[in-house]
Amino acid sequence: MKVIQLHQEEKQLIKLAVENNRQAQQQIYAKFSSKMLSVCRQYIKDIHHAEDVMITGFMKVFTNLKNFEHKGSFEGWIRRIMVYECIDFLRVKKNNFNHQDIEEVTVSENESVYEMEDFSVDDIQNMIDNLSDGYRMVFNLYAIEGYKHQEIAEMLKISEGTSKSQLSQARKLLQQQITDLKNKLNGTK
């Protein structure tokens, strides 16, 4: 019964926000802004740019709120808008991702097995931040957001092989950073 009540409250809040009720819009922003800033920050190194992108994303959320069909998670709908805003920002910023077109990329099974328990969230975010924009974008879309290579290729307007190549390179670079950091922590480097 509690879930139904929460869903109805969210639905009512959305309805009020569609009608340009500023208090309802503020409640939506307050509820989701910290999570969405984290999403933007995953893609964009500079916190100030990430905040700008998040604010632009929320403007699109409120502009397009009438199009939300209540068929899925409201948070997921907002998150998707934020991801696309990040892609647009990076596309304009770089106008081109570093990438190599290859049709077949083989990824070994153990390539994605990292021992991450030794690292803080900040350590992991710093490693991801060290990736180029293209590698970071594909890595986040695939590993964090769960998109398939075909979907990533369509979103970024690259080939599926490029998406696979970018992910493979990102994993290799992350693995090297993990090895380097472990060596540093163990005093062997």
Secondary structure as GFF3:
##gff-version 3
##sequence-region A 1 189
A	DSSP	alpha_helix	2	18	.	.	.	ID=ss1
A	DSSP	alpha_helix	22	43	.	.	.	ID=ss2
A	DSSP	alpha_helix	47	64	.	.	.	ID=ss3
A	DSSP	three_ten_helix	65	67	.	.	.	ID=ss4
A	DSSP	alpha_helix	74	94	.	.	.	ID=ss5
A	DSSP	three_ten_helix	109	112	.	.	.	ID=ss6
A	DSSP	alpha_helix	121	129	.	.	.	ID=ss7
A	DSSP	alpha_helix	133	139	.	.	.	ID=ss8
A	DSSP	pi_helix	140	144	.	.	.	ID=ss9
A	DSSP	alpha_helix	149	156	.	.	.	ID=ss10
A	DSSP	alpha_helix	160	186	.	.	.	ID=ss11
###
